[in-house]
Amino acid sequence: MPTCRKCNAEIFWALTKNDVLMPIDVEPDPDGNIEIETNELDGSNRAMVVDPKQANLFGKPRYVSHFVTCPHAKEFRKK
């Protein structure tokens, strides 16, 4: 399992709608705003931002971007 190179938390990667890789916390979060669609052919993950206040109609786990929880997130931001 990949880990954050700054805080060593376990993460996984998912592509955003703009095809940019985003680190995602491994543990689901019921208050999260990201749902993951996994491509069954190649195993890639696609991150879809959802409204965390909406009912979870399909029962999918929700996640949080690691940029939200990492204590070193500012160090990764582009200047």
PDB file of N, CA, C and O in Angstrom:
ATOM      1  N   MET A   1       0.859  -1.183   0.000  1.00  0.00           N
ATOM      2  CA  MET A   1       0.000   0.000   0.000  1.00  0.00           C
ATOM      3  C   MET A   1       0.902   1.242   0.000  1.00  0.00           C
ATOM      4  O   MET A   1       1.836   1.330   0.797  1.00  0.00           O
ATOM      5  N   PRO A   2       0.625   2.194  -0.887  1.00  0.00           N
ATOM      6  CA  PRO A   2       1.413   3.430  -0.895  1.00  0.00           C
ATOM      7  C   PRO A   2       1.205   4.234   0.391  1.00  0.00           C
ATOM      8  O   PRO A   2       0.171   4.123   1.050  1.00  0.00           O
ATOM      9  N   THR A   3       2.185   5.026   0.724  1.00  0.00           N
ATOM     10  CA  THR A   3       2.076   5.910   1.886  1.00  0.00           C
ATOM     11  C   THR A   3       2.462   7.332   1.489  1.00  0.00           C
ATOM     12  O   THR A   3       3.190   7.546   0.520  1.00  0.00           O
ATOM     13  N   CYS A   4       1.967   8.282   2.244  1.00  0.00           N
ATOM     14  CA  CYS A   4       2.332   9.686   2.053  1.00  0.00           C
ATOM     15  C   CYS A   4       3.814   9.829   2.376  1.00  0.00           C
ATOM     16  O   CYS A   4       4.280   9.321   3.396  1.00  0.00           O
ATOM     17  N   ARG A   5       4.546  10.510   1.522  1.00  0.00           N
ATOM     18  CA  ARG A   5       5.991  10.632   1.746  1.00  0.00           C
ATOM     19  C   ARG A   5       6.342  11.612   2.869  1.00  0.00           C
ATOM     20  O   ARG A   5       7.500  11.688   3.280  1.00  0.00           O
ATOM     21  N   LYS A   6       5.376  12.346   3.357  1.00  0.00           N
ATOM     22  CA  LYS A   6       5.628  13.285   4.460  1.00  0.00           C
ATOM     23  C   LYS A   6       5.162  12.745   5.810  1.00  0.00           C
ATOM     24  O   LYS A   6       5.904  12.808   6.791  1.00  0.00           O
ATOM     25  N   CYS A   7       3.930  12.212   5.869  1.00  0.00           N
ATOM     26  CA  CYS A   7       3.389  11.788   7.174  1.00  0.00           C
ATOM     27  C   CYS A   7       3.278  10.270   7.305  1.00  0.00           C
ATOM     28  O   CYS A   7       2.909   9.766   8.366  1.00  0.00           O
ATOM     29  N   ASN A   8       3.595   9.540   6.237  1.00  0.00           N
ATOM     30  CA  ASN A   8       3.573   8.070   6.219  1.00  0.00           C
ATOM     31  C   ASN A   8       2.187   7.440   6.370  1.00  0.00           C
ATOM     32  O   ASN A   8       2.093   6.237   6.617  1.00  0.00           O
ATOM     33  N   ALA A   9       1.125   8.205   6.230  1.00  0.00           N
ATOM     34  CA  ALA A   9      -0.225   7.632   6.276  1.00  0.00           C
ATOM     35  C   ALA A   9      -0.458   6.796   5.019  1.00  0.00           C
ATOM     36  O   ALA A   9       0.055   7.124   3.949  1.00  0.00           O
ATOM     37  N   GLU A  10      -1.229   5.719   5.148  1.00  0.00           N
ATOM     38  CA  GLU A  10      -1.576   4.911   3.987  1.00  0.00           C
ATOM     39  C   GLU A  10      -2.566   5.669   3.114  1.00  0.00           C
ATOM     40  O   GLU A  10      -3.535   6.250   3.603  1.00  0.00           O
ATOM     41  N   ILE A  11      -2.302   5.650   1.819  1.00  0.00           N
ATOM     42  CA  ILE A  11      -3.152   6.336   0.850  1.00  0.00           C
ATOM     43  C   ILE A  11      -3.341   5.436  -0.365  1.00  0.00           C
ATOM     44  O   ILE A  11      -2.667   4.415  -0.505  1.00  0.00           O
ATOM     45  N   PHE A  12      -4.265   5.825  -1.241  1.00  0.00           N
ATOM     46  CA  PHE A  12      -4.310   5.259  -2.584  1.00  0.00           C
ATOM     47  C   PHE A  12      -4.533   6.417  -3.538  1.00  0.00           C
ATOM     48  O   PHE A  12      -4.891   7.518  -3.119  1.00  0.00           O
ATOM     49  N   TRP A  13      -4.323   6.168  -4.810  1.00  0.00           N
ATOM     50  CA  TRP A  13      -4.405   7.229  -5.803  1.00  0.00           C
ATOM     51  C   TRP A  13      -5.649   7.066  -6.663  1.00  0.00           C
ATOM     52  O   TRP A  13      -6.064   5.949  -6.973  1.00  0.00           O
ATOM     53  N   ALA A  14      -6.240   8.202  -7.046  1.00  0.00           N
ATOM     54  CA  ALA A  14      -7.397   8.196  -7.932  1.00  0.00           C
ATOM     55  C   ALA A  14      -7.285   9.385  -8.881  1.00  0.00           C
ATOM     56  O   ALA A  14      -6.759  10.438  -8.519  1.00  0.00           O
ATOM     57  N   LEU A  15      -7.783   9.202 -10.089  1.00  0.00           N
ATOM     58  CA  LEU A  15      -7.794  10.285 -11.065  1.00  0.00           C
ATOM     59  C   LEU A  15      -9.018  11.166 -10.854  1.00  0.00           C
ATOM     60  O   LEU A  15     -10.122  10.671 -10.627  1.00  0.00           O
ATOM     61  N   THR A  16      -8.812  12.471 -10.932  1.00  0.00           N
ATOM     62  CA  THR A  16      -9.920  13.418 -10.873  1.00  0.00           C
ATOM     63  C   THR A  16     -10.562  13.521 -12.250  1.00  0.00           C
ATOM     64  O   THR A  16     -10.095  12.892 -13.200  1.00  0.00           O
ATOM     65  N   LYS A  17     -11.620  14.301 -12.365  1.00  0.00           N
ATOM     66  CA  LYS A  17     -12.269  14.482 -13.672  1.00  0.00           C
ATOM     67  C   LYS A  17     -11.342  15.169 -14.668  1.00  0.00           C
ATOM     68  O   LYS A  17     -11.553  15.080 -15.877  1.00  0.00           O
ATOM     69  N   ASN A  18     -10.311  15.859 -14.162  1.00  0.00           N
ATOM     70  CA  ASN A  18      -9.321  16.516 -15.024  1.00  0.00           C
ATOM     71  C   ASN A  18      -8.089  15.653 -15.252  1.00  0.00           C
ATOM     72  O   ASN A  18      -7.057  16.138 -15.717  1.00  0.00           O
ATOM     73  N   ASP A  19      -8.203  14.361 -14.919  1.00  0.00           N
ATOM     74  CA  ASP A  19      -7.112  13.390 -15.101  1.00  0.00           C
ATOM     75  C   ASP A  19      -5.838  13.750 -14.332  1.00  0.00           C
ATOM     76  O   ASP A  19      -4.724  13.558 -14.818  1.00  0.00           O
ATOM     77  N   VAL A  20      -6.032  14.274 -13.131  1.00  0.00           N
ATOM     78  CA  VAL A  20      -4.919  14.566 -12.227  1.00  0.00           C
ATOM     79  C   VAL A  20      -4.993  13.557 -11.082  1.00  0.00           C
ATOM     80  O   VAL A  20      -6.071  13.303 -10.546  1.00  0.00           O
ATOM     81  N   LEU A  21      -3.851  12.982 -10.709  1.00  0.00           N
ATOM     82  CA  LEU A  21      -3.844  12.029  -9.601  1.00  0.00           C
ATOM     83  C   LEU A  21      -4.033  12.743  -8.270  1.00  0.00           C
ATOM     84  O   LEU A  21      -3.389  13.757  -8.000  1.00  0.00           O
ATOM     85  N   MET A  22      -4.915  12.208  -7.447  1.00  0.00           N
ATOM     86  CA  MET A  22      -5.200  12.757  -6.124  1.00  0.00           C
ATOM     87  C   MET A  22      -4.960  11.664  -5.088  1.00  0.00           C
ATOM     88  O   MET A  22      -5.430  10.539  -5.257  1.00  0.00           O
ATOM     89  N   PRO A  23      -4.223  11.985  -4.004  1.00  0.00           N
ATOM     90  CA  PRO A  23      -4.071  11.000  -2.926  1.00  0.00           C
ATOM     91  C   PRO A  23      -5.340  10.958  -2.081  1.00  0.00           C
ATOM     92  O   PRO A  23      -5.907  11.994  -1.736  1.00  0.00           O
ATOM     93  N   ILE A  24      -5.775   9.738  -1.753  1.00  0.00           N
ATOM     94  CA  ILE A  24      -7.010   9.538  -0.995  1.00  0.00           C
ATOM     95  C   ILE A  24      -6.680   8.747   0.266  1.00  0.00           C
ATOM     96  O   ILE A  24      -5.934   7.771   0.205  1.00  0.00           O
ATOM     97  N   ASP A  25      -7.232   9.161   1.416  1.00  0.00           N
ATOM     98  CA  ASP A  25      -7.063   8.388   2.643  1.00  0.00           C
ATOM     99  C   ASP A  25      -7.682   7.010   2.450  1.00  0.00           C
ATOM    100  O   ASP A  25      -8.757   6.883   1.863  1.00  0.00           O
ATOM    101  N   VAL A  26      -7.004   5.981   2.944  1.00  0.00           N
ATOM    102  CA  VAL A  26      -7.443   4.597   2.757  1.00  0.00           C
ATOM    103  C   VAL A  26      -8.753   4.303   3.473  1.00  0.00           C
ATOM    104  O   VAL A  26      -9.614   3.611   2.929  1.00  0.00           O
ATOM    105  N   GLU A  27      -8.912   4.813   4.669  1.00  0.00           N
ATOM    106  CA  GLU A  27     -10.107   4.505   5.459  1.00  0.00           C
ATOM    107  C   GLU A  27     -11.302   5.327   4.984  1.00  0.00           C
ATOM    108  O   GLU A  27     -11.195   6.547   4.863  1.00  0.00           O
ATOM    109  N   PRO A  28     -12.420   4.692   4.716  1.00  0.00           N
ATOM    110  CA  PRO A  28     -13.633   5.441   4.366  1.00  0.00           C
ATOM    111  C   PRO A  28     -14.035   6.393   5.494  1.00  0.00           C
ATOM    112  O   PRO A  28     -13.746   6.152   6.666  1.00  0.00           O
ATOM    113  N   ASP A  29     -14.699   7.467   5.113  1.00  0.00           N
ATOM    114  CA  ASP A  29     -15.157   8.468   6.074  1.00  0.00           C
ATOM    115  C   ASP A  29     -16.621   8.780   5.736  1.00  0.00           C
ATOM    116  O   ASP A  29     -16.899   9.268   4.641  1.00  0.00           O
ATOM    117  N   PRO A  30     -17.554   8.513   6.642  1.00  0.00           N
ATOM    118  CA  PRO A  30     -18.966   8.764   6.329  1.00  0.00           C
ATOM    119  C   PRO A  30     -19.253  10.228   6.004  1.00  0.00           C
ATOM    120  O   PRO A  30     -20.264  10.526   5.367  1.00  0.00           O
ATOM    121  N   ASP A  31     -18.383  11.148   6.428  1.00  0.00           N
ATOM    122  CA  ASP A  31     -18.552  12.563   6.119  1.00  0.00           C
ATOM    123  C   ASP A  31     -17.738  12.977   4.893  1.00  0.00           C
ATOM    124  O   ASP A  31     -17.681  14.161   4.559  1.00  0.00           O
ATOM    125  N   GLY A  32     -17.110  12.015   4.225  1.00  0.00           N
ATOM    126  CA  GLY A  32     -16.276  12.313   3.070  1.00  0.00           C
ATOM    127  C   GLY A  32     -17.080  12.821   1.886  1.00  0.00           C
ATOM    128  O   GLY A  32     -18.300  12.669   1.830  1.00  0.00           O
ATOM    129  N   ASN A  33     -16.372  13.428   0.942  1.00  0.00           N
ATOM    130  CA  ASN A  33     -17.045  13.977  -0.235  1.00  0.00           C
ATOM    131  C   ASN A  33     -16.525  13.363  -1.539  1.00  0.00           C
ATOM    132  O   ASN A  33     -16.705  13.938  -2.613  1.00  0.00           O
ATOM    133  N   ILE A  34     -15.881  12.200  -1.444  1.00  0.00           N
ATOM    134  CA  ILE A  34     -15.354  11.548  -2.634  1.00  0.00           C
ATOM    135  C   ILE A  34     -15.855  10.112  -2.700  1.00  0.00           C
ATOM    136  O   ILE A  34     -15.752   9.357  -1.733  1.00  0.00           O
ATOM    137  N   GLU A  35     -16.396   9.750  -3.853  1.00  0.00           N
ATOM    138  CA  GLU A  35     -16.739   8.363  -4.124  1.00  0.00           C
ATOM    139  C   GLU A  35     -15.768   7.865  -5.186  1.00  0.00           C
ATOM    140  O   GLU A  35     -15.328   8.629  -6.045  1.00  0.00           O
ATOM    141  N   ILE A  36     -15.443   6.598  -5.122  1.00  0.00           N
ATOM    142  CA  ILE A  36     -14.468   6.008  -6.034  1.00  0.00           C
ATOM    143  C   ILE A  36     -15.150   5.024  -6.970  1.00  0.00           C
ATOM    144  O   ILE A  36     -15.908   4.155  -6.538  1.00  0.00           O
ATOM    145  N   GLU A  37     -14.871   5.173  -8.249  1.00  0.00           N
ATOM    146  CA  GLU A  37     -15.284   4.197  -9.264  1.00  0.00           C
ATOM    147  C   GLU A  37     -14.005   3.494  -9.706  1.00  0.00           C
ATOM    148  O   GLU A  37     -13.042   4.146 -10.110  1.00  0.00           O
ATOM    149  N   THR A  38     -13.996   2.174  -9.630  1.00  0.00           N
ATOM    150  CA  THR A  38     -12.821   1.407 -10.053  1.00  0.00           C
ATOM    151  C   THR A  38     -13.094   0.773 -11.407  1.00  0.00           C
ATOM    152  O   THR A  38     -14.113   0.109 -11.602  1.00  0.00           O
ATOM    153  N   ASN A  39     -12.177   0.984 -12.336  1.00  0.00           N
ATOM    154  CA  ASN A  39     -12.270   0.389 -13.667  1.00  0.00           C
ATOM    155  C   ASN A  39     -11.921  -1.085 -13.554  1.00  0.00           C
ATOM    156  O   ASN A  39     -10.801  -1.434 -13.181  1.00  0.00           O
ATOM    157  N   GLU A  40     -12.865  -1.941 -13.869  1.00  0.00           N
ATOM    158  CA  GLU A  40     -12.662  -3.384 -13.718  1.00  0.00           C
ATOM    159  C   GLU A  40     -11.629  -3.930 -14.704  1.00  0.00           C
ATOM    160  O   GLU A  40     -11.043  -4.984 -14.457  1.00  0.00           O
ATOM    161  N   LEU A  41     -11.401  -3.232 -15.812  1.00  0.00           N
ATOM    162  CA  LEU A  41     -10.435  -3.720 -16.799  1.00  0.00           C
ATOM    163  C   LEU A  41      -8.992  -3.487 -16.374  1.00  0.00           C
ATOM    164  O   LEU A  41      -8.154  -4.380 -16.501  1.00  0.00           O
ATOM    165  N   ASP A  42      -8.697  -2.291 -15.870  1.00  0.00           N
ATOM    166  CA  ASP A  42      -7.297  -1.997 -15.527  1.00  0.00           C
ATOM    167  C   ASP A  42      -7.068  -1.702 -14.046  1.00  0.00           C
ATOM    168  O   ASP A  42      -5.928  -1.492 -13.634  1.00  0.00           O
ATOM    169  N   GLY A  43      -8.125  -1.684 -13.243  1.00  0.00           N
ATOM    170  CA  GLY A  43      -7.977  -1.459 -11.807  1.00  0.00           C
ATOM    171  C   GLY A  43      -7.753  -0.014 -11.403  1.00  0.00           C
ATOM    172  O   GLY A  43      -7.522   0.271 -10.228  1.00  0.00           O
ATOM    173  N   SER A  44      -7.817   0.906 -12.365  1.00  0.00           N
ATOM    174  CA  SER A  44      -7.602   2.314 -12.028  1.00  0.00           C
ATOM    175  C   SER A  44      -8.806   2.864 -11.268  1.00  0.00           C
ATOM    176  O   SER A  44      -9.925   2.369 -11.405  1.00  0.00           O
ATOM    177  N   ASN A  45      -8.556   3.887 -10.472  1.00  0.00           N
ATOM    178  CA  ASN A  45      -9.597   4.520  -9.664  1.00  0.00           C
ATOM    179  C   ASN A  45      -9.919   5.894 -10.204  1.00  0.00           C
ATOM    180  O   ASN A  45      -9.026   6.634 -10.618  1.00  0.00           O
ATOM    181  N   ARG A  46     -11.204   6.239 -10.201  1.00  0.00           N
ATOM    182  CA  ARG A  46     -11.660   7.558 -10.605  1.00  0.00           C
ATOM    183  C   ARG A  46     -12.365   8.192  -9.415  1.00  0.00           C
ATOM    184  O   ARG A  46     -13.299   7.612  -8.862  1.00  0.00           O
ATOM    185  N   ALA A  47     -11.916   9.393  -9.016  1.00  0.00           N
ATOM    186  CA  ALA A  47     -12.504  10.117  -7.886  1.00  0.00           C
ATOM    187  C   ALA A  47     -13.640  10.996  -8.389  1.00  0.00           C
ATOM    188  O   ALA A  47     -13.477  11.750  -9.348  1.00  0.00           O
ATOM    189  N   MET A  48     -14.787  10.892  -7.734  1.00  0.00           N
ATOM    190  CA  MET A  48     -15.929  11.730  -8.063  1.00  0.00           C
ATOM    191  C   MET A  48     -16.352  12.490  -6.813  1.00  0.00           C
ATOM    192  O   MET A  48     -16.691  11.891  -5.793  1.00  0.00           O
ATOM    193  N   VAL A  49     -16.327  13.799  -6.904  1.00  0.00           N
ATOM    194  CA  VAL A  49     -16.723  14.633  -5.772  1.00  0.00           C
ATOM    195  C   VAL A  49     -18.237  14.635  -5.673  1.00  0.00           C
ATOM    196  O   VAL A  49     -18.936  14.851  -6.663  1.00  0.00           O
ATOM    197  N   VAL A  50     -18.740  14.391  -4.467  1.00  0.00           N
ATOM    198  CA  VAL A  50     -20.182  14.382  -4.212  1.00  0.00           C
ATOM    199  C   VAL A  50     -20.469  15.315  -3.042  1.00  0.00           C
ATOM    200  O   VAL A  50     -19.572  15.657  -2.271  1.00  0.00           O
ATOM    201  N   ASP A  51     -21.698  15.711  -2.923  1.00  0.00           N
ATOM    202  CA  ASP A  51     -22.113  16.541  -1.799  1.00  0.00           C
ATOM    203  C   ASP A  51     -22.222  15.642  -0.564  1.00  0.00           C
ATOM    204  O   ASP A  51     -23.050  14.732  -0.549  1.00  0.00           O
ATOM    205  N   PRO A  52     -21.407  15.874   0.470  1.00  0.00           N
ATOM    206  CA  PRO A  52     -21.454  14.998   1.641  1.00  0.00           C
ATOM    207  C   PRO A  52     -22.791  15.034   2.370  1.00  0.00           C
ATOM    208  O   PRO A  52     -23.084  14.138   3.162  1.00  0.00           O
ATOM    209  N   LYS A  53     -23.611  16.062   2.114  1.00  0.00           N
ATOM    210  CA  LYS A  53     -24.913  16.169   2.770  1.00  0.00           C
ATOM    211  C   LYS A  53     -25.987  15.349   2.058  1.00  0.00           C
ATOM    212  O   LYS A  53     -27.051  15.094   2.622  1.00  0.00           O
ATOM    213  N   GLN A  54     -25.707  14.934   0.813  1.00  0.00           N
ATOM    214  CA  GLN A  54     -26.675  14.138   0.079  1.00  0.00           C
ATOM    215  C   GLN A  54     -26.733  12.728   0.653  1.00  0.00           C
ATOM    216  O   GLN A  54     -25.743  12.202   1.162  1.00  0.00           O
ATOM    217  N   ALA A  55     -27.901  12.140   0.558  1.00  0.00           N
ATOM    218  CA  ALA A  55     -28.055  10.752   1.002  1.00  0.00           C
ATOM    219  C   ALA A  55     -27.173   9.859   0.133  1.00  0.00           C
ATOM    220  O   ALA A  55     -27.039  10.083  -1.070  1.00  0.00           O
ATOM    221  N   ASN A  56     -26.589   8.871   0.740  1.00  0.00           N
ATOM    222  CA  ASN A  56     -25.744   7.923   0.031  1.00  0.00           C
ATOM    223  C   ASN A  56     -26.651   6.826  -0.528  1.00  0.00           C
ATOM    224  O   ASN A  56     -26.776   5.753   0.063  1.00  0.00           O
ATOM    225  N   LEU A  57     -27.277   7.101  -1.660  1.00  0.00           N
ATOM    226  CA  LEU A  57     -28.301   6.224  -2.216  1.00  0.00           C
ATOM    227  C   LEU A  57     -27.780   4.850  -2.634  1.00  0.00           C
ATOM    228  O   LEU A  57     -28.509   3.861  -2.577  1.00  0.00           O
ATOM    229  N   PHE A  58     -26.520   4.795  -3.052  1.00  0.00           N
ATOM    230  CA  PHE A  58     -25.992   3.539  -3.564  1.00  0.00           C
ATOM    231  C   PHE A  58     -25.150   2.792  -2.533  1.00  0.00           C
ATOM    232  O   PHE A  58     -24.614   1.725  -2.831  1.00  0.00           O
ATOM    233  N   GLY A  59     -25.030   3.334  -1.333  1.00  0.00           N
ATOM    234  CA  GLY A  59     -24.303   2.658  -0.270  1.00  0.00           C
ATOM    235  C   GLY A  59     -22.812   2.541  -0.504  1.00  0.00           C
ATOM    236  O   GLY A  59     -22.158   1.695   0.104  1.00  0.00           O
ATOM    237  N   LYS A  60     -22.254   3.380  -1.381  1.00  0.00           N
ATOM    238  CA  LYS A  60     -20.811   3.336  -1.639  1.00  0.00           C
ATOM    239  C   LYS A  60     -20.068   4.013  -0.491  1.00  0.00           C
ATOM    240  O   LYS A  60     -20.558   4.987   0.080  1.00  0.00           O
ATOM    241  N   PRO A  61     -18.895   3.500  -0.156  1.00  0.00           N
ATOM    242  CA  PRO A  61     -18.111   4.198   0.857  1.00  0.00           C
ATOM    243  C   PRO A  61     -17.655   5.555   0.319  1.00  0.00           C
ATOM    244  O   PRO A  61     -17.440   5.724  -0.881  1.00  0.00           O
ATOM    245  N   ARG A  62     -17.518   6.482   1.202  1.00  0.00           N
ATOM    246  CA  ARG A  62     -17.013   7.811   0.841  1.00  0.00           C
ATOM    247  C   ARG A  62     -15.656   8.005   1.484  1.00  0.00           C
ATOM    248  O   ARG A  62     -15.347   7.433   2.529  1.00  0.00           O
ATOM    249  N   TYR A  63     -14.861   8.824   0.833  1.00  0.00           N
ATOM    250  CA  TYR A  63     -13.478   9.032   1.255  1.00  0.00           C
ATOM    251  C   TYR A  63     -13.164  10.517   1.323  1.00  0.00           C
ATOM    252  O   TYR A  63     -13.965  11.364   0.927  1.00  0.00           O
ATOM    253  N   VAL A  64     -11.962  10.812   1.841  1.00  0.00           N
ATOM    254  CA  VAL A  64     -11.477  12.183   1.956  1.00  0.00           C
ATOM    255  C   VAL A  64     -10.126  12.267   1.254  1.00  0.00           C
ATOM    256  O   VAL A  64      -9.298  11.363   1.362  1.00  0.00           O
ATOM    257  N   SER A  65      -9.917  13.356   0.539  1.00  0.00           N
ATOM    258  CA  SER A  65      -8.612  13.594  -0.063  1.00  0.00           C
ATOM    259  C   SER A  65      -7.570  13.686   1.048  1.00  0.00           C
ATOM    260  O   SER A  65      -7.821  14.280   2.097  1.00  0.00           O
ATOM    261  N   HIS A  66      -6.414  13.101   0.815  1.00  0.00           N
ATOM    262  CA  HIS A  66      -5.358  13.163   1.831  1.00  0.00           C
ATOM    263  C   HIS A  66      -4.860  14.599   2.008  1.00  0.00           C
ATOM    264  O   HIS A  66      -4.280  14.920   3.045  1.00  0.00           O
ATOM    265  N   PHE A  67      -5.074  15.458   1.025  1.00  0.00           N
ATOM    266  CA  PHE A  67      -4.702  16.867   1.180  1.00  0.00           C
ATOM    267  C   PHE A  67      -5.474  17.521   2.327  1.00  0.00           C
ATOM    268  O   PHE A  67      -5.009  18.509   2.896  1.00  0.00           O
ATOM    269  N   VAL A  68      -6.633  16.990   2.669  1.00  0.00           N
ATOM    270  CA  VAL A  68      -7.447  17.537   3.766  1.00  0.00           C
ATOM    271  C   VAL A  68      -6.884  17.116   5.120  1.00  0.00           C
ATOM    272  O   VAL A  68      -6.929  17.897   6.071  1.00  0.00           O
ATOM    273  N   THR A  69      -6.360  15.906   5.224  1.00  0.00           N
ATOM    274  CA  THR A  69      -5.958  15.367   6.523  1.00  0.00           C
ATOM    275  C   THR A  69      -4.453  15.398   6.782  1.00  0.00           C
ATOM    276  O   THR A  69      -4.029  15.260   7.930  1.00  0.00           O
ATOM    277  N   CYS A  70      -3.645  15.574   5.754  1.00  0.00           N
ATOM    278  CA  CYS A  70      -2.188  15.543   5.941  1.00  0.00           C
ATOM    279  C   CYS A  70      -1.708  16.815   6.636  1.00  0.00           C
ATOM    280  O   CYS A  70      -2.028  17.920   6.198  1.00  0.00           O
ATOM    281  N   PRO A  71      -0.940  16.664   7.720  1.00  0.00           N
ATOM    282  CA  PRO A  71      -0.420  17.852   8.405  1.00  0.00           C
ATOM    283  C   PRO A  71       0.614  18.605   7.569  1.00  0.00           C
ATOM    284  O   PRO A  71       0.977  19.731   7.909  1.00  0.00           O
ATOM    285  N   HIS A  72       1.088  18.003   6.489  1.00  0.00           N
ATOM    286  CA  HIS A  72       2.107  18.628   5.636  1.00  0.00           C
ATOM    287  C   HIS A  72       1.548  19.051   4.278  1.00  0.00           C
ATOM    288  O   HIS A  72       2.318  19.291   3.348  1.00  0.00           O
ATOM    289  N   ALA A  73       0.248  19.143   4.148  1.00  0.00           N
ATOM    290  CA  ALA A  73      -0.388  19.408   2.854  1.00  0.00           C
ATOM    291  C   ALA A  73       0.132  20.686   2.197  1.00  0.00           C
ATOM    292  O   ALA A  73       0.281  20.732   0.976  1.00  0.00           O
ATOM    293  N   LYS A  74       0.405  21.708   2.975  1.00  0.00           N
ATOM    294  CA  LYS A  74       0.875  22.976   2.399  1.00  0.00           C
ATOM    295  C   LYS A  74       2.182  22.810   1.643  1.00  0.00           C
ATOM    296  O   LYS A  74       2.455  23.554   0.701  1.00  0.00           O
ATOM    297  N   GLU A  75       2.989  21.843   2.046  1.00  0.00           N
ATOM    298  CA  GLU A  75       4.279  21.624   1.388  1.00  0.00           C
ATOM    299  C   GLU A  75       4.106  21.059  -0.033  1.00  0.00           C
ATOM    300  O   GLU A  75       5.024  21.153  -0.848  1.00  0.00           O
ATOM    301  N   PHE A  76       2.958  20.485  -0.326  1.00  0.00           N
ATOM    302  CA  PHE A  76       2.710  19.912  -1.640  1.00  0.00           C
ATOM    303  C   PHE A  76       2.072  20.899  -2.612  1.00  0.00           C
ATOM    304  O   PHE A  76       2.017  20.635  -3.814  1.00  0.00           O
ATOM    305  N   ARG A  77       1.594  22.022  -2.109  1.00  0.00           N
ATOM    306  CA  ARG A  77       0.904  22.982  -2.968  1.00  0.00           C
ATOM    307  C   ARG A  77       1.890  23.657  -3.924  1.00  0.00           C
ATOM    308  O   ARG A  77       3.009  24.011  -3.552  1.00  0.00           O
ATOM    309  N   LYS A  78       1.436  23.819  -5.163  1.00  0.00           N
ATOM    310  CA  LYS A  78       2.261  24.513  -6.142  1.00  0.00           C
ATOM    311  C   LYS A  78       2.221  26.001  -5.865  1.00  0.00           C
ATOM    312  O   LYS A  78       1.187  26.556  -5.493  1.00  0.00           O
ATOM    313  N   LYS A  79       3.347  26.625  -6.048  1.00  0.00           N
ATOM    314  CA  LYS A  79       3.445  28.065  -5.776  1.00  0.00           C
ATOM    315  C   LYS A  79       3.018  28.891  -6.955  1.00  0.00           C
ATOM    316  O   LYS A  79       3.042  30.120  -6.889  1.00  0.00           O
TER     317      LYS A  79
END
